[in-house]
Amino acid sequence: MAIKAVCFDIDGTLLNDIKSVQKSTQKAIKELHQQGILVGVATGRGPSFINRFMENLELDFAVSYNGQYIFTRDQVIYANALSKKDLYRVIKYASNKRREISLGTETGLVGSNIINMGTSRFGQLVSRLIPKEWARTVQRSFKHVVRRIKPQNHSNLLTIVQKPIYQVVLVATKEETQVLREKFPQLTITRSSPYSADLIAKNMSKLAGIRRVGRYFGFDVQEVMAFGDSDNDLEMLAGVGIGVAMGNGTEEAKKAAAYTTSSNNQDGIAKALAHYGLIHLENDINFSSSDDNFNKVRDFHELMDGRLQDIPQAFDPIQASHRANFKIEELVEFLYASQTSSADFEQSIASLHRALDQAVAKVKQTPPSKDALLGQVDALADLLYFSYGSFTLMGVDPKPIFDSVHEANMGKVFPDGKAHFDPATGKILKPADWHQHFAPEPAISLELDRQIRKAQARQKQREQQKED
C-alpha cells in the first residue's frame, strides 16, 4: 500500500542526542513533501514545544500529548481535556505520595520544577550524557536537592485545573506503572521517560490520534509510516502500515516495529525512508538520476545484490536474454489479465508469437549494431515510452502504482537478512510470507479505485459547468 503520511516521535527519534534535527532528516522531509506525502509528529510533548518544528520543518500535523491535542499549522483538529474529577484524584494521589506532578495545558507543562527541568532542552541533553549506571543515583540526588530548594506545592495545581488539561506527567518508576493502572483504571498510563508516567484519557494514544489525522486529511492508518523509540510508541509502531523503531530504541519498540533502522545519531530516519523507497539517499560514491523512479530501483538493487553499475555498460547476450525474458513474462500477464475467455487468451498468445516472428524478420534486415550499449538503451527507452503510453491510454497515473510495486519489491529480503536468487536466471526470489505481507495488488486496487472516483468527480464537475 502506498504511504501517504509519515510521522515521527520527537525525543530520541526526530531529535538526535544534542537535541537537533539531522540534516539528512531535514532533506528527507523536503523530499517527502515534494512527493505529496504528509509529514507530522506524534509525541507526548505539548504544543508549545512542537511549534518550532511545525514552522522550521513545515510539518503538516502534530499529534501532541499522546493523541489528546491534535493540530495543523492552521487549526486545532481535536482537543480532549481530562475530566476535573480525574484530575483531582491524580493530584490527591501525588500529594499523598509526595510525588512531583505537572499538568499539560494548551501552552505547555505547568507544575513540577523537576519535571519542567527534566523535559527542557537542557535537562534532556544532560540526561543523555549521564551513564546509565549512574541514572538512579543522579535522579534521587537531583530530586532531593530541588525539593530542599523549592518543594512542589500541590495546592497550586487546583487553580491550574480550572483550565483545560490534556495530560498529566507524574514522577514514577517503570515498576510503578502497573500500580498506577490499577489505581486509575479510567485513564491510560503510558511512558516516554524512565523517570515519569504520562496519564491521558482512556482509549487515547498516538495511534488513535493518527487515525483522527487520517480522517481529516483522507488517508488510512495502513498508509502511514511511523518512527519511534519508546514505550508510548508501541501501539503506534504495531498499528500503522509500516512501523520503524530507531536503533537507540527500547527492545519492546524494536519488537513492535516492522523494521529497525540506525540510531537517531546515525541518519536513522533517512536510511529507513530510503530502505522503503520513499526517498533516495545520496552518497559520494554512486551517481543519482533526476528520475526519482530510477533512483528507487537503484536502491532496490543495492539492497538486494549490492551490485551497481556507475559506468554505462551493455549487457552480454546471456544477461540480455534473462532481462528480456523477465519482460516477456510481464507481457504474458498483461495479456492474461485482458482475456474474456480461454480462447481469447490463446488467440492473444498466438498473436504474440506472430509478432515475435515478425520482429525477428524485421531486425534481421538491418545490420547488427556495432554499439551494443546504444542499441540496448534505444530499445529499452522505447519500451519505457510504450509503457507510459499504455498508462496514458488507460487513463492511469503510474506514479503511485510504481511506488506500491517498489515497496513490495523491497520486501523480498529473506529472514536471514539477504536476498535469494534463482540459480539459473538470477531472478530475485520471494520469501514464503511475501504474498501475505508485501504483495502489491491490494494497494494497487485501492489506488485504482481512488483514481476512478477522482476522475468521475472531475467528469461530474465538468458536466455541471456545461449545464451552468
VENPE-V745228 format. One record per residue. RES is the residue in one small letter. OMEGA is omega in whole degrees, -180 to 180 (none if undefined). Layout:
((RES:OMEGA) (RES:OMEGA))
This chain:
((m:-179) (a:178) (i:-179) (k:179) (a:177) (v:178) (c:-175) (f:160) (d:-177) (i:-175) (d:180) (g:-178) (t:177) (l:180) (l:173) (n:-174) (d:175) (i:173) (k:174) (s:178) (v:-177) (q:-179) (k:179) (s:178) (t:179) (q:180) (k:180) (a:180) (i:178) (k:179) (e:178) (l:179) (h:180) (q:179) (q:-180) (g:178) (i:179) (l:-179) (v:179) (g:178) (v:173) (a:-166) (t:172) (g:179) (r:179) (g:-176) (p:-176) (s:178) (f:-173) (i:-170) (n:-178) (r:177) (f:177) (m:-178) (e:-174) (n:-178) (l:-178) (e:180) (l:-177) (d:-178) (f:176) (a:171) (v:-175) (s:-178) (y:177) (n:176) (g:-177) (q:-175) (y:-173) (i:-178) (f:171) (t:177) (r:-176) (d:-174) (q:175) (v:-180) (i:-173) (y:177) (a:-175) (n:-179) (a:177) (l:-180) (s:179) (k:-180) (k:180) (d:-180) (l:179) (y:180) (r:-180) (v:179) (i:178) (k:178) (y:-180) (a:180) (s:-180) (n:-178) (k:-178) (r:-180) (r:175) (e:-176) (i:175) (s:-178) (l:-179) (g:177) (t:179) (e:-178) (t:179) (g:180) (l:179) (v:177) (g:-172) (s:174) (n:-180) (i:-179) (i:-179) (n:178) (m:-179) (g:-180) (t:177) (s:180) (r:180) (f:-178) (g:179) (q:179) (l:180) (v:-178) (s:179) (r:-176) (l:-178) (i:176) (p:-175) (k:-177) (e:178) (w:-167) (a:-176) (r:179) (t:180) (v:-180) (q:-179) (r:-179) (s:-178) (f:180) (k:-179) (h:-179) (v:-178) (v:-180) (r:-180) (r:180) (i:-177) (k:-180) (p:-178) (q:176) (n:-175) (h:-178) (s:179) (n:-178) (l:-179) (l:175) (t:-178) (i:-176) (v:174) (q:174) (k:176) (p:177) (i:-173) (y:-179) (q:174) (v:175) (v:-175) (l:177) (v:-178) (a:178) (t:180) (k:-179) (e:-178) (e:-177) (t:-178) (q:177) (v:179) (l:179) (r:178) (e:-179) (k:-177) (f:-177) (p:-180) (q:179) (l:172) (t:179) (i:178) (t:-175) (r:171) (s:-178) (s:177) (p:-174) (y:-175) (s:177) (a:176) (d:180) (l:-180) (i:-177) (a:180) (k:177) (n:175) (m:-179) (s:175) (k:-179) (l:178) (a:177) (g:179) (i:177) (r:179) (r:177) (v:179) (g:178) (r:-179) (y:-176) (f:178) (g:173) (f:180) (d:-179) (v:178) (q:177) (e:-177) (v:167) (m:-177) (a:-179) (f:178) (g:-178) (d:-170) (s:-177) (d:179) (n:176) (d:-170) (l:-179) (e:179) (m:-178) (l:-179) (a:-171) (g:-180) (v:-180) (g:178) (i:176) (g:-178) (v:176) (a:177) (m:179) (g:178) (n:-176) (g:178) (t:178) (e:178) (e:179) (a:-179) (k:178) (k:-178) (a:-174) (a:175) (a:-174) (y:175) (t:-178) (t:177) (s:-176) (s:178) (n:177) (n:-172) (q:176) (d:-176) (g:-179) (i:-179) (a:-179) (k:179) (a:178) (l:177) (a:179) (h:-180) (y:173) (g:-180) (l:174) (i:173) (h:-178) (l:-177) (e:170) (n:-174) (d:-174) (i:-175) (n:179) (f:175) (s:-177) (s:173) (s:176) (d:-176) (d:179) (n:176) (f:-178) (n:178) (k:179) (v:177) (r:176) (d:179) (f:-179) (h:177) (e:179) (l:-172) (m:-176) (d:176) (g:-178) (r:177) (l:-178) (q:-178) (d:178) (i:-178) (p:-176) (q:-179) (a:172) (f:172) (d:-174) (p:-179) (i:179) (q:180) (a:179) (s:179) (h:-179) (r:179) (a:180) (n:177) (f:-178) (k:178) (i:180) (e:179) (e:177) (l:178) (v:176) (e:178) (f:179) (l:-179) (y:178) (a:-177) (s:-173) (q:170) (t:177) (s:179) (s:180) (a:178) (d:-179) (f:180) (e:179) (q:179) (s:179) (i:177) (a:178) (s:178) (l:177) (h:179) (r:179) (a:178) (l:179) (d:179) (q:180) (a:178) (v:-180) (a:-178) (k:-175) (v:179) (k:180) (q:179) (t:180) (p:179) (p:-179) (s:176) (k:-180) (d:-177) (a:-179) (l:180) (l:-178) (g:-180) (q:-179) (v:179) (d:-179) (a:-179) (l:178) (a:177) (d:177) (l:179) (l:180) (y:178) (f:180) (s:177) (y:178) (g:179) (s:177) (f:179) (t:-178) (l:176) (m:-178) (g:-176) (v:174) (d:-173) (p:-173) (k:180) (p:177) (i:178) (f:-180) (d:179) (s:179) (v:180) (h:178) (e:179) (a:180) (n:179) (m:178) (g:-177) (k:175) (v:-178) (f:-179) (p:178) (d:178) (g:-177) (k:173) (a:176) (h:-172) (f:171) (d:-175) (p:-177) (a:-173) (t:-177) (g:-180) (k:-180) (i:-178) (l:-179) (k:175) (p:-176) (a:-177) (d:-175) (w:-177) (h:-179) (q:-171) (h:-170) (f:-177) (a:-171) (p:-173) (e:179) (p:180) (a:179) (i:179) (s:179) (l:-179) (e:178) (l:176) (d:180) (r:-179) (q:179) (i:180) (r:-180) (k:179) (a:178) (q:179) (a:178) (r:-179) (q:179) (k:179) (q:178) (r:179) (e:178) (q:179) (q:178) (k:180) (e:179) (d:none))
